[in-house]
């Protein structure tokens, strides 16, 4: 399967690093001034460290888009299930660390023990156990087969299919796998490291691999059109093989790129990833996702930092190699069923980020220093780590921190703040800030109404739901409409005095707002004496609500609006006035869609346009 990495470890042992230590006057700096400190100085933890000071806003930070989301579903490991006696222990370890993806071989030689006879029973049990624990699988379709590709079992049978007959046999196996696992929570990867002669003997050949990929992918899609398919993991993106595969159109055939991105030092990894991405940027109109299907480091501190770094860079999936340490020092657990500190670090990362959304990258102002904000229901968690220089971060008083294993860190008093040191050798620290300003967990920078939603939040019009979500796609109820309107108008409802005529709002959470809406002559409810607070608001009704809140009575209908679907509608005159007031332009196709339900995202836009609420 995926081999144990020894090449770069040997290089690590033989490397000699010479560092010149420079004396620099120590002083507190803000996050934009750290570049004045030489890298050599920052590495020297014996001297006082530069300090980054953050207040309750955690500014400056850059909001991120929805692909960053939550950590849990991107956490993966590579492993094998060759020894049944280890299976229960493997499943337990995966579950305890909340690992959601496993990368494993689906060996051709094992699935097709004799020509035309396919046996998936061994892996059926594995996938059943994984799915029962909420774990998905990336299945590698590999390698050669002694019956078809003239390979030698003792050497691992890596010979790839080359002839038409061999390729036909391989695609038949791949198609059977796709058919057998239809509806399962899996993805496929076609081969592993085809750019290396070890896995594509006697020498890697991009044209041969492209031929195999071109034949295999369509056969999978015939029986399982929705399954995600990835190209075989590339070991070196700088290898001409990768660029040639892109030029041939191989990446256009698949849903994403698999890459085994190894580096000798952890600070080298972002550059290596950007190198892989740059080839796609230069040659493809639409950039497919890159899954880092293998990577490894020795220390648990580096493992946690690397998972965070890949999250920071937006990778959808990250697979640590490997789950089991077979004596190389690389792995999360030992073959004797002992848990390594590495697994503890991963488990703590999973637990501490659970039910939080990555909402922003903290702009800390120096290369290899990282910080992110993770918004939860009641507080903000800020994660800090470094791939090289050390530093101190100062946070508002009341902030607490834990280390890579979840152990409390004693804060350093610092005036109105508390400080924590971030040292590369110690791994990430996680700082909880109860007083920091919260961002919605479900509104990301790429949401079309992002600025409008934060405009009404900052304007005190809506703080969202108690779980710190805004739920932009949810429809607006008539009760919520009352709150939205009065808050936008700057009116606080009076004490309930039963001055309203409505028979269906007694003791409703919005009764005071609905009564005030009636007192302001914005609503009279329905002819039957009800308000129907839980009824959903249409775009036609919203036009009436907004204009009445503005104190505008529409003039006679002039048909000055451009909408093709409101002629003769009961609210046409209100919709026309809404257009004349430059509050709405309708949809690009020239419609207004008066009977559509208003979403909370749309409501934010209408409120900003109606009441001239400043956009941050």
N, C-alpha and C positions, 0 to 999 in steps of 0.2 A: 504494500500500500504506500503510504506516504512515508518516506524514509527518514531516519533519524539524522538530524543535521549535525555534521561534525566539521565541515569545511570551515565555516566561519568561526567556530569555536577555537580551532587551531590558530586561526589568525588573531583571535582575541588574546590568546595566551602569549603569542609572540610579539604583540604590539607593544611599543614603548612610547609613552606619552611624555613629552617634555613641556613643562609649563613655566613661564616666567611670571613671577609674582610682582605686581606693581603696587606701590603705595599710593592710595588715593584718599583724600580727606573724606570722612564719612559724614553724611548729612541726610536728613529726611528729604525725599523727593516725591513729586507726584508721578502719576502713571505715564506722563508724557515726557519725563526727564530722565528715564532710566538709561537711555542710550549713552549718557555721559560716563557711565561706569564701564571700564574695560571688562571683557568677558573673563579674563584671568582673575580679576579682582572678585567678581561675583562668584567664582568657583571656590574661593578661599573662605570656607565657613569659619575659620578662626578669627577673621576680622568681622567687625560690625557690618550688618547687611543693609543694603538699601531698602527703604520702606515704601510700600504702596498704600496709600490712604484712600479708603472708600467710605462714603457716607450711606445713608439709608436708600438713596436712589441707585446705588451701585454704578453710577455713571463714571466714565463713559462705557457704554456697551453697545453692541450691534445686535439688533433683533434678528432672529434666524427664521427660516421658513419651515414648513411642516415636515420636511423629510428628516429633520433632526429628532423631533418628537420625543419618544420614550426610549430608554436604554434597553429594556428587557428583551425586546424582540430582535435586537441586533447581536446579542451575546451568543457566541458559538464556540465549539471546540471540535477538533479533529480527533477521531479515535477509531479503534476497530473492535469488532465483537467476535474475535476468533476463538476465545476461550469461554465456553458457556458458564463455567464455574465462576467467572468474574462478572457476569451480567448483572446480577442483583446489586452488587456493590457499585458498578458503573451507574446504574439507574439511580441509586440512592445519592451518589455524589453529584450527578447532574441536577437532580431535583433540589438538593440542599443549596446549591449555588444559583438556582433559578436560571440555569442555562437553557436557552430556548431553541438552539439549533445544533445539530451534530452533522459533521461531514464524515462520510464513510464510503468505502468501496462497495460496489455491487458487482463482484467479479464474474466476468463472462464464464470463466472456466467452472465456477461453482454453480451458476444458474443453469447452465446447459451441460450437464454431466455426460450426456451422449447426444449424438446428432438428432435435432428436432425434439428432444425431451427437455422441458424446462421445469425446474424445481425451485420455487421461491419460498418454501416453507421455513427455512432457517431465518431468512430476513423478514418474513411475515411476523414472526414472533417478536423480533427486535423492534420493528416499526409499531406493532401493537403496544408494546411496553412504553415506547417513547411517546406515542400519541396519548396514552392514558395519563401521561405526566405533562401534557401540553408542550411536547418537544417535537420540532419539525426536523426533517432530514434532507440533507443535500447528498444525493446518491451519485457516486462517480461510476460512469459506465466505462469499465476498463477490464483487463488489458488484453493480451493475446490469448489464443486458445490452441492447445497442441493438435487438435483435430484439424483446425483450419489454417493456422498461420505458421506451422512448421517451427514451433518454439520448443525449448527444452525446459521441462518442469523444474529441474534442480536450479536453473538460473533465474527462475521467476516468471518465465513465459511472458516476456514483455513484447515480443515481436508483433507489430501492428498489422492490421489488414491492409494489403496493398492491391491485390488482384481484384478483378470484378467479382469473382466468386467469394473471396474472403470478405470483401466489403458487404456483399449481400448477406452473408452469414452474420456479420456484426450488426447490421441494421435490423435483421430479423430478431436478434436478441434484444436490441434496444427497444424495438416496437413492442415486443412481448412484455418488457418491463413497464413501459408506459401504459399498456393496456391493463396489466395486472394491478398496477397501483393507481388506476384512474380514481379520482376522488380523494386520494390520500393527501396529507399535508406534506408534500415533498417538492423538491426541485431536482433537476438533472444537470450533471456536468459531464461533458463528452471528453473523456480521457483526463489524465493528469500529467502536467509538465511535458507536453509534446515537443517543446523546444529543447529538451535535453536528450542526448543520445542514450542515457541510462533508461529512459522510459519510452524512447522511440529508436530502438537499435536497428542497424548499427550506427546510424547518424540521423539526426532530426532533419525533417524535410517538410517545409511549410506547404508545398504543393500537395504532397501526399496527405498531410493532415487536413488541408482544405477539402480535398476530395472526400475524405471520410466524413467530415463535418457536414458537407453539402448533401451527402447521401443519408446521413443519420437523422438530422433535424426534421426534414419533411416527414419521415416515417413516424417519428414520435408525435408530430402534430396531427397526423391523420387520425390517431386514436385518442389523443389527449391534448386538444388544442389549447387548453388554458394553462398547462403546466409551464413553469419557468425553466428555460434551458440556458445553460452557461457554457461558454467555450472552455476547453481544457485549461486548467490553471497554468499561467505563464510563470516561469521561474525568474527570468530576467527581461524586464520591459525594454532594456537598452539593447537586447539582442535583436538583430535584423528580422528574426522570425516573427516577432510581434508586429512590427511595422508592416512587414510583407503580408501578414494575415489580414490586417486592416485593409491594405490596398487591394487584396484579392476579393474583399467583400465578406470575409468570414464572420466579422463581428455583426454585420447586418443580418445574418441568419439567426442570431441568438438574442436572448433578452438581456444579457449582461456579460461582463467580463470577469473571469476568475483569475486572480493573481496571487501567487505565493511570494509575498514581499518580505524578504529577510534582510536585516541589516546587522552589521557588527555592533554598532552603538545605537542606543535608542534615539539620540538626537538626529540621526541620519534618516530616520524613517519618513518624516513628512516630505523630505526632498525626493526620496525614492518613489513615494506615492504620486507626487506631482509629476514626476517623470513618466509614470505609467499613464496618467491622465492626459498629459500633454499630447501624446500621440493621437488620442481620441479627439481632443480639442482641435487638432490641426487637420483632421481628415474626415470628421463626421459632422453632419448637420445637427443631429440629435445625439447627445452623449448618453450612452447606456450606463447603468450602475456598475461600479466595480465592487466585487466582494473580495475581501482579503481572506483567502481560503487557507493560508498557512502563515504563521509568524511565531517567533518564540524568543524569550529571554530567560535568563536564569533566575533573577530575583523576583519575589512577589511584588516588591515595590514597583519594579519596571513593568510588570505585567499589568497592574492596575493603571499605571500611567499610560501605557500603550492603548489599552481599551478606551480610555478617556480621549486620547489623542485622535483615535480613529473616529470616535463619535463626534469630536470637535470638527473634524474634516468632512463629516457628512456621509461616511460609509454606511451602507445599509446593513451589511453583515460583516462580522469579524470572527474568524475561527482560530483560536489559539492551538498551536501544535506542541504537545498533544495532551490529552487528558491524563494518560498514564506515563509516569517516568520509569523507563526501563533501564535506568542506570546512567543516563546521560546528564542528569541534573535538570532536564527540561521536562516538565509535566506538572500536573496539579495534585496527583495522588500517586502513591507507591504501589508496586505489585503485591506487597504484603498487606494490602488493605489499610494502610496508614494514610491519613490526610496530611498533606504538606501545608505549610503556611501560605503557599501560593493559592490554594483553594479557599483558604480563609479570606484572603485579600479580595478574590473575585466575589465570594459570597457577600462580603460587606459592601462592595460596590453595588451589587444587585439590590440588596436590602435598603441601602440608604438612598438609592435613586428611585425606588419603587413608588409608583403613584405620583411621580413628578414629571414635569415637562421641561425639556431644554428650551429655554426661551431667548437666551442671549449669550453672545460671546463677550466676555469682559475685555476691554481694550487696555491691556497692561503695559503696552509700549515697548517691549523688547523681545527679540527673537528667543524662542525656546521656552518662554514663560507663558503659561496658559491659565485661564480662569473661565468658568462658565457659571451661569445662573440657572438654577433648577427650581421652578416655582411649584409649590404644593398648594394644599388647601388653606393652610393658615400661616405659612412662613416661606422664606426663601432659603434654599441651600446653595451655597457657593462652593464649588470644587476648585481647588488650586493645585497645580503640579508644575514641575519643571523638568525639562529634558536635559538641562545643563546647569545654568546659573541658579544660585540660591537667593532667596529674598525673604522679606518680612511683609506680611499683609496686616493692615490695621483696619478693624471693623467696628461698627457701633457697639457701645457697651450693652451687654446682655447677650451678645453672640457667643456661641459655644462651638467647640470643634472636637472632632475625633480623627484618629490617624487611619492609616490604610487598613488596619484590622478592626477598627471600631472602638479602640480604646480612647478614653477622654484625654484631651490635651489641656494642660494647665495654661490659661491665658496669661499674657504679660500685660499688666495694667499700663495704660498709655493715655493719661489725661481722660478725656471723655470717651475714649475708645479702648479696645483691647487688641492686642497684637498676637500673631502666631507666625512662627518661622516655617518656611517651605524649603525643605532640603531635598535634593535629588535622591540621595541614598535612603531617605525615609519614605519616599513615595508621596502620593496625593494626601492632602488634608481636606476635610469636609466641614465647612463652617455653616452653622445654622443661624440665621439672622431673623429673629421674630419681629424686629422693628423695621425691616427693610420693606420698601414699596413692592407690593405684589403685582405681577402681570398675569393676565388670564392664561390658564393652562391650555386653552383650545383655540387661541387666536394667534396665528403666526404671521410673520412679516410678508409672506406671499399671499395672504388672504386678500381678496379684492377690496374688502371694506376695512382693512386693518386700521388705517388712519382715522376713519370715521368712528369706529368702535372706541378707539382710545380717546377721541375727542369728547365723546359723551361721557366716558369714564372720568377723564380729567376735569370735565365740567360739572361733575357731581350729579349727572343725570341717571347713570346706571352703574352700579358696582358689581353687576352680575349676580350669580347664584352663590349660596353659602359654601359650595365646594370650589370656589374660585374659578368657575367657568363662565363663559358668556353664552355659549350655545348659539352661535350665529345662524345656524340653519333652522333652528326651531321657529315655528310660527308664533306670531304675537297674539295674545288673548286681549279681549276688551278690558279686562282688569289691568293688564300690563300697560295697555295704551293709556289708561288714565294716569298711571304713575309716570310714564314717559313724558306725557304732555305737561303735566303740572310741574314736574322737575325742570323741564325745559323753559317753562314760563317763570320759574323762580317762585312758585306759589307753594306754600306748605299748607296742607289741609287743616282745617279747624277741627275742634273736637266734634265728634259725631252728635248731631242734634236732631237726627231723624227728619231733616227738612226735605229729604229726597222722597220721591213717590215709589221707589222700586221695591217690589215684593220679594226679590230673590237675592239680596245682598246682605241680609242681616248676618252679622258675625263673620262675614267674609274678610279675608286678610286685607283686601283693598277697599273696604267699605268707606273709610274716611276719604280716600281719593275719589271714589266714584261720586260720593255726595258732593264733594267740592267741584267736581266737573259739572255736576248738575247746577250748583249754585252759580258757576261762572257762565251758565247758558251755553255750554259746549255740547251737551247731550241732553236729550229728553227721553232716551231709552226707546223701547218698542211700544206700539199701541196697546199691548196687553198689560202694561205696567211693569214689565221686567227690564232688566239691563243686560242679562245673560253674560255675566263676567267671564265665564270660561269659553264663550264662543270665540272663534278665530276671526281676526279682522281681515277683510278683503282690501285690495288696493283701492277699490271704489270708496269703501267706508273710510279708509285712511285719508283720502282726499278731503272728505267732509270734516273729519276731526281736525286736521291740520288748519284748514281755512277758518274754521270757527275759533280755534285757539288763537289765530292771528287777528281775529275780529274782522274778517273780510267776508262780505256777502257778495257772491258772484253776480256780475251784471248779466244782462240778457245774452243768450247764446249767440256767438258770432261765427262759430265754426273756424276759429283761427288756429285750432290745434292740428297737428299732423297725424293724429292717431287713426288707424283704419278700423278699429274694433270697438269704438265707443258711441258711434252714431245711434241715437235713440235710447241709449242706456240711461237709467234713472239718474245717474250721477254725472252725466256728460258735462253739464255746466260747471260742476266743481272740478272735474278733471281738466277741462279747458283752462280754468282760472289757475290751477296748479301749474300748468304749462306756461301760462302768461307770466306767472310770478317767478319763472325760472327755477322752480323747485324740482321739476321732473322733465326729462326728455324722452321718457319711455324706453322701449327696447330698440335695438339696432334695426329690427325688421319693420319698424313703424307702428308697432302695437303698444298698447298700454296694459292690456290684460287685466281688466277691472275686477274680475272674479278670482284672480289668483290670491292666495293667502300671502300676507306680508311676513317676511322673515325678520328675525331680530337684526340681521346684518343690514337688510334694506331699511329697517326702521332707523338705524343709526344714520344712514345717509340722508334720509328725508328730514330727520331732526336737525342735522347740521345745516342743510340747505334752507330749511324753514326759519330757524332761529339764529342763523349766522354764528354758529358756535365755532370758535377758533380750532383749527386743526393743528395738532402739535407737530 
